[in-house]
Amino acid sequence: MIFRFSLLLILLASGIIFALAQTPLSQIKIAFLDESASSSKFTEQFSQNLQQNNFKLLDQDLARAAANGAKIENPFNLTLDEAKNLAALIDCNFFFIIRSETGRRSSFQKDVYFESYAIVFLISAQTGHLLTWTDKHFEADSPASSEKLLLADAKEIAADFAAKISETTQRERSMRADNLTGAVLIEDLPDEQEEEAADKKFRVPLPYKRLRPEYTSAAARRSIEATVDILAELNERGEVTRTEIVRWAGFELDEAVTNTVRKMQFRPALRDGNPLAIRIVLRYNFRDLQKQ
């Protein structure tokens, strides 16, 4: 009986994997959220180029209305739960967040010029992760010329993102199949009340040296102010064994935080004097110091 039950599970899992693998691209639902009216021209051009990949593109007005109902303060700086909840409201598999503008600029090298740029974030509905992002920008002597350069590049940008969607779809199908086997359990850091209830028998892990991630040049270009939260799993020796960004910001800030945390060594967590593996969340706030 045990053998037959195990065999049934294997067959069911195989059937699920096969069904997922057969899902056509036309059933992958994509939504677009442009942050302002000035972004709509690029969003339209971008979505038209993306449509050539046979994805199911959702109505932008309906997606925008659903997103407005979520009342999100900064869509470019979401937690995984916020991103997944937003995707559920929209009812999509992936969504884009887009900001595009054309503006007058000046510098030491040029008295006056115009820049057109598009910031594009791609988010997975299944995981809430920021999958990839871009900040494309073009300069010219007139706003019409810089905007023309940007819109002309929309085809190449769409091709790159389409490839990422296809790649991620395959990977997430594998993730769903792998989850059938379960996961290794690891303890979460208790909150202050739980710690007090334990009569101080628990010692929190602390880094031997606090390292600060850099404020990246990509973030400085747009004067980005954001918060990055990272989940870190520590073993009994206080070594970082796994990390995951659980509030993302893009602009290379997520990578800066990950690289920093990966270099850190922690004083091990203890319970009743015994070291234990634990999961913690660290927060890093970024702001442009030149604006202070």
BELUR-V625656 format. One record per pair of residues at least 6 apart in sequence whose ideal C-beta (glycine too) atoms are under 8 Angstrom apart, sorted by the first residue. I is the first residue (numbers start at 0). J is the second residue. D is the distance in Angstrom with one decimal. If there is no record, write none. Layout:
I:J:D + I:J:D
This chain:
8:179:7.8 + 12:176:6.5 + 12:179:5.0 + 15:175:7.4 + 15:176:6.6 + 15:179:7.5 + 16:172:7.2 + 16:176:4.7 + 19:172:4.1 + 19:175:6.6 + 19:176:7.3 + 20:172:6.4 + 22:168:7.7 + 22:172:7.7 + 23:53:7.8 + 24:52:6.5 + 24:53:4.7 + 24:54:5.8 + 24:165:7.2 + 25:53:5.2 + 25:54:7.2 + 25:55:5.8 + 26:55:6.3 + 27:54:5.1 + 27:55:6.3 + 27:92:5.0 + 27:93:7.1 + 27:164:6.8 + 27:168:6.2 + 28:54:7.7 + 28:55:4.9 + 28:57:5.8 + 28:90:6.8 + 28:91:4.4 + 28:92:4.9 + 28:93:7.7 + 29:49:6.9 + 29:54:4.8 + 29:55:6.7 + 29:56:5.3 + 29:57:6.6 + 29:91:6.3 + 29:92:7.0 + 29:93:5.4 + 29:94:7.1 + 29:95:7.2 + 29:164:7.3 + 30:57:4.7 + 30:59:7.8 + 30:62:4.1 + 30:86:7.7 + 30:89:4.7 + 30:91:4.1 + 30:93:7.5 + 30:94:4.1 + 30:95:7.1 + 31:42:5.4 + 31:45:7.8 + 31:46:5.6 + 31:56:7.5 + 31:57:7.7 + 31:59:5.2 + 31:62:6.4 + 31:94:7.2 + 31:95:5.0 + 31:97:6.5 + 32:62:6.2 + 32:63:6.3 + 32:66:5.2 + 32:74:6.4 + 32:94:6.2 + 32:95:6.6 + 32:96:5.1 + 32:97:6.9 + 33:39:5.6 + 33:41:7.8 + 33:42:4.3 + 33:59:7.5 + 33:63:7.7 + 33:97:4.6 + 33:98:7.3 + 33:99:7.2 + 34:74:6.9 + 34:75:7.9 + 34:96:6.9 + 34:97:6.7 + 34:98:4.4 + 35:98:6.8 + 35:100:7.6 + 37:99:6.4 + 37:100:5.1 + 37:101:7.4 + 38:97:5.1 + 38:98:5.6 + 38:99:4.2 + 38:100:7.4 + 38:117:7.7 + 40:99:7.2 + 40:146:7.6 + 40:150:7.2 + 41:97:6.7 + 41:99:3.8 + 41:117:4.9 + 41:149:6.5 + 41:150:6.5 + 41:153:6.5 + 42:59:7.1 + 42:95:7.9 + 42:97:5.1 + 42:99:7.1 + 44:150:5.0 + 44:153:4.3 + 45:95:7.8 + 45:97:7.1 + 45:117:7.5 + 45:119:7.2 + 45:153:4.7 + 45:156:6.4 + 45:157:5.6 + 46:56:5.8 + 46:59:7.5 + 46:157:8.0 + 48:153:5.5 + 48:154:4.6 + 48:156:7.7 + 48:157:3.6 + 48:158:7.4 + 49:56:7.0 + 49:157:4.4 + 49:160:6.8 + 49:161:5.9 + 50:56:5.6 + 51:157:7.8 + 52:157:7.9 + 52:161:4.3 + 52:164:7.8 + 52:165:7.7 + 54:161:7.5 + 54:164:7.0 + 57:89:6.9 + 57:90:7.7 + 57:91:5.9 + 62:89:5.0 + 62:91:7.2 + 62:94:7.3 + 65:88:4.5 + 65:89:4.7 + 65:90:7.8 + 66:74:7.3 + 66:85:6.2 + 66:88:7.0 + 66:89:6.5 + 68:88:6.3 + 69:81:7.8 + 69:84:6.8 + 69:85:5.2 + 69:88:5.7 + 71:77:7.0 + 71:81:6.6 + 71:85:6.6 + 73:225:7.6 + 74:85:7.7 + 74:96:4.9 + 75:96:6.1 + 75:98:7.5 + 75:118:7.5 + 75:120:6.3 + 75:225:7.4 + 75:248:7.1 + 75:249:6.6 + 76:225:4.6 + 76:226:6.3 + 76:246:6.9 + 76:247:7.4 + 76:248:5.2 + 77:85:7.2 + 77:122:7.5 + 77:127:7.3 + 77:246:6.9 + 77:247:6.9 + 78:127:7.3 + 78:228:6.8 + 78:245:6.1 + 78:246:4.5 + 79:126:6.7 + 79:127:3.4 + 79:128:6.7 + 79:245:5.2 + 79:246:7.4 + 80:127:6.5 + 81:127:7.4 + 82:122:5.2 + 82:123:7.9 + 82:124:7.8 + 82:127:3.6 + 82:128:7.6 + 82:129:7.9 + 83:124:6.5 + 83:125:7.7 + 83:126:7.5 + 83:127:4.2 + 85:94:7.2 + 86:92:7.7 + 86:93:7.9 + 86:94:5.9 + 86:122:7.2 + 86:123:8.0 + 86:124:3.3 + 86:127:7.6 + 87:124:7.3 + 91:124:5.7 + 92:123:7.8 + 92:124:5.2 + 92:125:7.4 + 92:168:7.6 + 93:121:6.3 + 93:122:6.7 + 93:123:6.0 + 93:124:6.2 + 93:130:7.7 + 93:164:5.7 + 93:167:7.6 + 94:121:7.9 + 94:122:5.5 + 94:124:6.9 + 95:119:6.0 + 95:120:6.7 + 95:121:5.8 + 95:122:7.7 + 95:160:7.6 + 96:119:7.5 + 96:120:4.3 + 96:122:7.0 + 97:117:6.6 + 97:118:7.0 + 97:119:5.3 + 97:120:7.7 + 98:117:7.3 + 98:118:4.6 + 99:115:7.5 + 99:116:6.8 + 99:117:4.1 + 99:118:7.3 + 99:149:7.4 + 100:115:7.4 + 100:116:6.4 + 101:113:6.3 + 101:114:7.0 + 101:115:4.3 + 101:116:8.0 + 101:142:4.9 + 101:145:6.0 + 101:146:5.1 + 101:149:7.9 + 102:113:6.9 + 102:114:5.9 + 103:111:6.5 + 103:112:7.9 + 103:113:5.9 + 103:142:7.7 + 104:111:7.5 + 104:112:5.5 + 104:113:6.7 + 104:114:5.0 + 104:138:7.4 + 105:111:5.5 + 105:112:7.3 + 106:112:7.7 + 112:138:5.3 + 112:139:7.0 + 112:140:6.4 + 113:138:6.9 + 113:139:5.7 + 113:140:7.1 + 113:141:6.0 + 113:142:4.6 + 113:144:7.3 + 113:145:4.6 + 114:136:5.7 + 114:137:7.1 + 114:138:5.2 + 114:145:6.0 + 115:136:6.9 + 115:137:5.3 + 115:139:7.8 + 115:142:7.3 + 115:145:4.0 + 115:146:4.5 + 115:148:6.8 + 115:149:4.1 + 116:134:6.5 + 116:135:6.4 + 116:136:3.7 + 116:137:7.5 + 116:149:7.1 + 117:133:7.5 + 117:134:7.7 + 117:135:5.1 + 117:136:7.8 + 117:149:6.0 + 117:153:7.8 + 117:156:7.3 + 118:132:7.2 + 118:133:7.3 + 118:134:5.1 + 118:221:7.2 + 118:249:8.0 + 119:132:6.4 + 119:133:5.1 + 119:135:7.7 + 119:156:6.7 + 119:160:7.0 + 120:129:5.9 + 120:132:4.7 + 120:249:5.9 + 121:129:7.3 + 121:130:4.7 + 121:131:5.3 + 121:132:6.9 + 121:160:5.6 + 121:163:6.2 + 121:164:7.2 + 122:128:7.0 + 122:129:5.8 + 122:130:6.6 + 123:130:5.6 + 123:167:6.0 + 123:171:6.8 + 125:171:5.1 + 125:174:7.8 + 125:175:7.9 + 126:171:7.0 + 126:174:7.9 + 128:244:7.4 + 128:247:7.1 + 129:244:7.6 + 129:247:4.0 + 129:249:5.9 + 129:253:7.0 + 130:163:5.7 + 130:167:5.6 + 131:159:7.9 + 131:160:7.1 + 131:163:5.1 + 132:249:4.3 + 132:250:7.5 + 133:156:6.3 + 133:159:7.5 + 134:217:6.5 + 134:220:7.1 + 134:221:7.0 + 134:250:7.2 + 135:149:6.5 + 135:152:5.9 + 135:156:6.2 + 136:149:7.6 + 137:145:5.1 + 137:148:3.8 + 137:149:5.1 + 137:152:7.3 + 138:145:6.0 + 139:145:3.9 + 139:147:7.9 + 139:148:6.3 + 185:232:5.8 + 185:276:5.3 + 185:277:6.9 + 185:278:5.2 + 186:275:6.3 + 186:276:6.7 + 186:277:5.2 + 186:278:6.8 + 187:277:7.3 + 187:278:5.1 + 188:203:6.7 + 188:204:7.8 + 188:268:7.6 + 188:277:5.8 + 188:278:6.7 + 188:279:4.7 + 188:280:7.6 + 189:197:7.0 + 189:201:6.3 + 194:201:5.5 + 194:203:7.6 + 197:270:7.7 + 200:270:6.2 + 200:271:5.3 + 201:268:7.3 + 201:269:7.0 + 201:270:5.1 + 202:266:8.0 + 202:268:6.3 + 202:269:4.0 + 202:270:7.7 + 203:268:6.3 + 204:233:5.7 + 204:237:5.9 + 204:265:4.3 + 204:266:5.9 + 204:267:6.1 + 204:268:4.3 + 204:277:6.2 + 204:279:6.4 + 205:265:6.4 + 205:266:4.8 + 206:263:4.9 + 206:264:7.0 + 206:265:5.3 + 206:266:7.6 + 207:263:7.9 + 207:264:5.3 + 207:265:7.1 + 207:266:6.3 + 208:263:7.2 + 208:264:7.5 + 209:263:7.9 + 210:259:4.9 + 210:260:8.0 + 210:262:6.1 + 210:263:5.9 + 211:259:7.1 + 211:283:8.0 + 212:227:7.9 + 212:252:7.3 + 212:255:4.0 + 212:256:4.8 + 212:258:7.2 + 212:259:4.1 + 212:283:5.9 + 213:255:5.2 + 214:252:7.7 + 214:255:7.9 + 214:285:5.6 + 214:286:7.9 + 214:287:7.3 + 214:288:7.3 + 215:250:6.1 + 215:251:4.1 + 215:252:5.9 + 215:255:5.7 + 216:251:7.9 + 217:250:4.3 + 217:251:4.7 + 218:225:7.5 + 218:248:7.8 + 218:250:4.1 + 218:251:6.9 + 218:252:5.6 + 218:285:6.4 + 218:287:7.5 + 219:287:6.2 + 219:289:7.5 + 221:250:6.8 + 222:287:4.4 + 222:289:7.7 + 222:290:5.9 + 223:248:6.9 + 223:250:5.2 + 223:252:7.3 + 223:285:6.7 + 223:287:7.0 + 224:285:6.5 + 224:286:4.5 + 224:287:6.6 + 225:248:3.6 + 225:250:7.6 + 225:252:6.3 + 225:284:7.9 + 225:285:5.3 + 226:246:6.0 + 226:248:7.0 + 226:282:6.3 + 226:283:7.1 + 226:284:5.2 + 226:285:7.3 + 227:244:6.6 + 227:246:6.0 + 227:247:6.9 + 227:248:5.1 + 227:252:5.5 + 227:253:5.9 + 227:256:4.7 + 227:282:7.5 + 227:283:4.9 + 227:285:7.0 + 228:244:7.3 + 228:245:4.9 + 228:246:3.8 + 228:280:5.6 + 228:281:7.2 + 228:282:5.2 + 228:283:7.9 + 229:242:5.7 + 229:243:7.0 + 229:244:5.5 + 229:245:6.7 + 229:256:5.3 + 229:257:6.6 + 229:260:5.6 + 229:280:7.0 + 229:281:5.3 + 229:283:7.5 + 230:242:6.7 + 230:243:4.7 + 230:244:7.9 + 230:245:5.0 + 230:278:6.3 + 230:279:7.4 + 230:280:5.2 + 231:239:5.3 + 231:241:7.4 + 231:242:5.1 + 231:260:5.5 + 231:278:7.3 + 231:279:5.5 + 231:280:7.6 + 231:281:6.2 + 232:239:7.2 + 232:240:5.1 + 232:241:4.2 + 232:242:7.5 + 232:276:7.0 + 232:277:7.6 + 232:278:5.1 + 233:239:6.1 + 233:240:6.9 + 233:265:5.5 + 233:267:7.3 + 233:268:6.9 + 233:276:6.4 + 233:277:5.4 + 233:278:7.6 + 233:279:6.8 + 234:240:5.2 + 234:276:5.1 + 235:267:6.0 + 235:274:4.2 + 235:275:6.2 + 235:276:5.7 + 236:267:6.1 + 236:274:7.2 + 237:264:6.0 + 237:265:3.7 + 237:266:5.7 + 237:267:4.1 + 237:268:7.7 + 237:274:7.9 + 238:264:6.7 + 238:265:7.6 + 239:260:6.2 + 239:261:5.8 + 239:263:6.3 + 239:264:8.0 + 239:265:7.4 + 240:276:7.9 + 242:257:5.5 + 242:260:5.6 + 242:261:6.4 + 244:253:4.7 + 244:256:7.0 + 244:257:6.7 + 245:280:6.5 + 246:282:7.9 + 247:253:5.2 + 248:285:7.0 + 252:283:8.0 + 252:285:5.8 + 256:281:8.0 + 256:283:5.3 + 260:281:6.3 + 267:274:4.2 + 267:275:7.6 + 268:274:6.8 + 268:275:5.5 + 268:276:7.9 + 268:277:4.4 + 269:275:7.1
